[in-house]
Amino acid sequence: MVPLSWYLALSAVLFTIGAVGVFVKRNVISIFMCIELMLNAVNLTLIAFSSFYREVSGQLFVFIVMTVAAAEAGVGLALVIAVFRNRESLNTDDINLLKL
């Protein structure tokens, strides 16, 4: 049986990689992928604690987080397509919607 600390360490590493990716990346698609990685790290933590404490509530929260992630992906990609059609770039430095 794998100890809880290994799951938490893996989750911390995944969340850190995702957070660094959000701050470092300049491509909008890469930023969305890093946000999804962070959400999956949180899901791993919730499942690990749910299994450790033998509770079902962590698994219910994972279902909610997955639903929010799916909605975020759908709305986010729709916004990316709309911005790309207007600006023809997915670089965050080139996308400034307040400029004319």
C-alpha positions in Angstrom: 0.0 0.0 0.0 1.3 3.4 -1.0 1.5 5.9 2.0 -0.5 9.1 1.9 2.6 11.3 1.9 3.6 10.0 -1.5 0.3 11.0 -3.0 0.5 14.4 -1.3 4.1 14.9 -2.6 3.1 14.0 -6.1 0.2 16.4 -5.9 2.4 19.2 -4.6 4.9 18.6 -7.5 2.1 18.6 -10.1 0.5 21.8 -8.6 3.9 23.5 -8.6 4.6 22.6 -12.2 1.1 23.9 -13.1 1.6 27.2 -11.2 5.0 27.8 -12.7 3.6 27.1 -16.1 0.8 29.7 -15.6 3.3 32.4 -14.7 6.0 31.5 -17.3 4.1 30.5 -20.4 3.0 33.1 -22.9 0.7 30.9 -25.0 -3.0 30.9 -23.9 -3.4 27.2 -24.7 -0.4 26.3 -22.6 -1.8 28.4 -19.7 -5.1 26.5 -19.9 -3.2 23.2 -19.9 -1.3 24.3 -16.7 -4.6 25.3 -15.0 -6.0 21.8 -15.8 -2.8 20.3 -14.3 -3.4 22.3 -11.2 -7.0 21.1 -11.0 -5.9 17.5 -11.4 -3.3 17.9 -8.6 -6.1 19.1 -6.3 -8.2 16.1 -7.4 -5.4 13.8 -6.5 -5.2 15.3 -3.1 -8.9 15.0 -2.5 -9.0 11.4 -3.6 -5.9 10.6 -1.4 -7.5 12.1 1.7 -10.9 10.5 0.8 -9.2 7.1 0.6 -7.1 7.7 3.8 -10.1 8.7 5.9 -12.5 6.2 4.2 -15.0 9.0 3.4 -16.9 9.6 0.2 -17.1 13.4 0.5 -13.7 13.8 -1.2 -14.9 11.9 -4.2 -17.9 14.1 -4.5 -15.7 17.2 -4.4 -13.6 15.6 -7.2 -16.8 15.3 -9.3 -17.6 19.0 -8.7 -14.0 20.0 -9.6 -14.2 17.9 -12.8 -17.5 19.5 -13.8 -16.0 23.0 -13.2 -12.9 22.0 -15.2 -15.0 20.9 -18.1 -17.0 24.1 -18.1 -13.8 26.1 -17.9 -12.3 24.2 -20.8 -15.4 24.8 -23.0 -15.8 28.5 -22.2 -12.1 29.1 -22.2 -11.5 27.6 -25.6 -14.5 29.5 -27.0 -12.9 32.7 -25.8 -9.5 31.7 -27.2 -11.1 31.1 -30.6 -12.9 34.4 -30.5 -9.7 36.3 -29.6 -7.7 34.4 -32.2 -10.2 35.4 -34.9 -9.8 39.1 -34.0 -6.1 39.3 -33.1 -4.7 36.3 -35.0 -2.3 35.5 -32.1 -2.4 33.4 -29.0 0.5 35.1 -27.3 -0.6 36.8 -24.1 1.7 39.8 -24.8 -0.1 40.4 -28.1 -3.6 40.1 -26.7 -4.6 43.4 -25.1 -8.3 43.9 -25.5 -8.2 47.4 -24.0 -6.2 48.8 -26.9 -7.9 49.7 -30.2 
